[in-house]
């Protein structure tokens, strides 16, 4: 006689995995027989053959689990628009490496040209201010390289004045967010802190983005507060707290050139707030992906790998890392990080090298450029990260207010990506992310006879004849398929009712002994 068939039917979210396990009486272990993602519509069904190793004195011990695969396989949304605000609970804005915009706003030859560069940066600030309520913006993150020319100690007074001018214009533009009471954080890149060598309270970064600025600005923040700097007077490393969508968050920002002491400070902040969802801002964390969809990015040096090992792996509340510095895009969805095995999403989105034609920028008349001249205005793009708390999903859209354009793909001079790198829906391991399922039925179908056997080549149709059936009678059946390689699978058990003696349809209803098992 052939082996029985076990069938489970229930409901589970399509982004989760239902698994059917049976106790192996010989191996003394739970064997995974089959699994499937939840059905988008209707019930999810798991069916498996149960051989003799699983029978324990006429019983079979079954365990069905709902699991979270934390898989990066969610279909993206509309590439030409943001998500519907009704579909998410809050959002975060991320932009980075505005250095060429700050530089151009100070150092281009004419006032008209400087105004174009400044508007590229300023229109991002203005868009955020204008859309903070409609787009449910709870926090704004700039991950460094605010300016261009403080990558090393200025060699002369003229260079020093360039640095001051760039900080002045960027600070003025960033103040749009402060004046609008929008919680925000800005960290220093290598072009802001002399490649990590200029630190402490006297660093020029702290003159413009020091603790006092955010202590004052945060007085107007709603549901957020400035946590403070890592050391008195030095805001290059700092943290913020905010609440949105019914959840609490801690954001830790680490500027370029992270030392061991700074990494340990960041680790201590995440440990201080273990029940808050943790976000790490790093200037230098990932290198761009070499894949067309932007997936699979490696760590950058010097900060990336060290931060992952000393901060991310050690803190299960860290679920999101935002980064810049390296020119391009990188997306990693890591389902099992650290001892706890939490899910982490890592995002690099640095468009500074992306180019726009002078004609599209209106610079052919103002600056005398040729229409086809390509200028580095990629930093006019930002990302809007839109969070659905219940589904624990993140929708990412990329937009430039200057160009009124979604998706930066076409502006990459290296033509590396296919558009899917800038339009994403990703799982996020928020504290709200849970897995649950409902069991509607569980049954073991034990065969009483073999109707017939048929051997056919793979992909061909097998058939058998079932004769000598009684009139007006319900018959249940299933098929077991076995391959030459030892594989075995079974169809779902099915039922039919034969015609009565007068050729009319047989009766099927609650009075049938099989009705309970097949009326799903």
MOGIWO-V796003 format. One line per field, one symbol per residue. ss: DSSP state (H for helix, E for strand, - for the rest). Layout:
# MOGIWO-V796003
ss = ???
This chain:
# MOGIWO-V796003
ss = ---EEEEEEEEE----EEEEEEEE----EEEEEEEEE------EEEEEEE-HHH-E--E--EEEEEE-----------------HHH--EEEEEE---HHHHHHHHH---HHHHHHHHHHHHHHHHHHHHH-----EEEEEE--------------HHHHHHHHHHHHHHHHHHHHHHH----EEE-----------------HHHHHH-HHHHHHHHHH---EEEEEEEE--EEEEEEEEEEE--EEEEEEEE-----HHHHHHHHHHHHH----EEEEEEEE-E--------E---E----HHHHHHHHH-----EEEEEEE---EEEEEEEEEE----EEEEEEEEE-----EEHHHH-HHHH-------EE--HHHEEEEEEEE----EEEEEEEE----EE--HHH------------EEEE---------EEEEEEEEE----------------------------EEEE--EEE-----EEE---EEEE-----------------HHHH--
